[in-house]
């Protein structure tokens, strides 16, 4: 194994070791299964979506992230029934659900990247265009504008 610092595998291994150190320090061993389930759901989603299998991607993310959340809140048995029902109701509508999730993620990402608000500048008022009909008045005549 090449330990090149620019190598993705090396970075992932380093982050995993740091994460395990944090888990050991704070005794968070109970959170590991939930993190692995959520990461698995996200990995399945990304892989299947890249292959053009949106339905399988959405179902994989639903089950992976859903089971992770159920495990965290200790609501596994009734939660699996709810998750199964949601999965059945989602069948055939995965593309719509994926598009909604993508829009939400895009909105969140664009808000995070938005530049800090600059003081609003006053818009410069444009002068209206004036057309003079007829000759220039020489005395107190009225000028009609169109």
N, C-alpha and C positions, 0 to 999 in steps of 0.2 A: 504494500500500500504506500503510495506516494503521499507525503505529508506537505503538500503545497498549500500555502495559506489562501491562495485564490481558488482552490478546489472547493466545489459546493459540498462534497461529502465531508471534507475536513471541517468546514464551517458548521454543518449540521451536527457532526459528532461533538464539536466544541460546545455548541448551544445545548445539546442533550446532556453533556456532562455538567454544565453549569446548572441546568434545570434540576438534575438529580441531586446536586449539592444543595440547592435551595429546598428541595423536598425533604432531604435528610435533616437539614438545619431546623426547619419549622415543623417537622413531623407531619408532612402532608401526603403520606403514602396512600391514604384513602382516595385522593384525587386522581391518581395515576390511571385507573381504569376509565374514568370519565374523559380524561384528556386523550387517551388512546382511541376511545370510541369516536369522539368528535373529530380527531385528526384523521381517522380512517374514513369517516363520512365525507370529510372535505376532500381527501385524496381520491376517493371513488368518484365524487362529483366532478372534480377537475379532469380526471382521466376519461370518464365516460363522455363528458361534454366535449372534450377535445376530439373524441372519436365520432362525434355527431349523434351520440345516443342520449339525447336530452332526457327522455323518460327515465332511463336507468340512472342517469346522473341525479335527477331530482329525488327519486326514490332512495338512492343510496345516501344522499345528504340528509333526507328526512329521517331515515332510520338511524344513521350514525350519530347525528347531532341530537336527535330526539332521545335515543337511549342514554346518551351521555347526560343530558339534562335530567332525565328520570332517575338515573343513578345518583346524581348529585342531591336531588331533593328527596331521595328515599321514597319514591312513589312508583316502584318498578312494576308490580303486578297489575294494578288497575291502569297504570300509565301505558303498558304495552297494549292493553285492549283499546285505549284511546288512540294510540299511535297506529294500530292496525286499522281502525276505522278511518282515521285521517288518510292513511295510505290508500285505502280502497276508494274513498271519495275523490282523491287526487288523480286516480287512474284516468288517463285520457286527457287530462288538463295540465300535464306536466310542463308543456311548452309555455302556456300562459303563466304558470307559477314561476318558471325560470325567468321569463321576461320581466315579471314584477320584481323579483329578487334582484336581477341585474340593474333595473332602474333605481331601486333603493340604494344598492351599493354604489352606483355611479353618483347619485345625489350626495351620499355621505362622503365619498371620496372628493367630490368637487368642493364641498363645503370645507373640508380639511385643507385643500390646496388653495382656497380663495385667499387673496391678498388681504391684509388688514384694511379696514375701511378708511378711505381717504376722505378728507373734508370735501363736502360737495361744492363744486364750483358753480357759480351762477351762470346760467346759459346766457349767451349774448343774444339780445333781442334783435331780430332782423327787421330792417325797415321795410314797410310795405311798399310794393311797387305802385307808382302813381302814373296814370295815363291822363294827360290833359286833352280834352276834346275841344276842338275849335282853336281859335286864336287866343293869345294871351290877353286877358282883360286889361284895359288901361285905366278904368275907374273902378268903383266899388262893385263890380259885377261878380256873380257867383261862379265858381269853378266847379264843374261836375267831374267827379272821379269815377272811374269804372273799376 
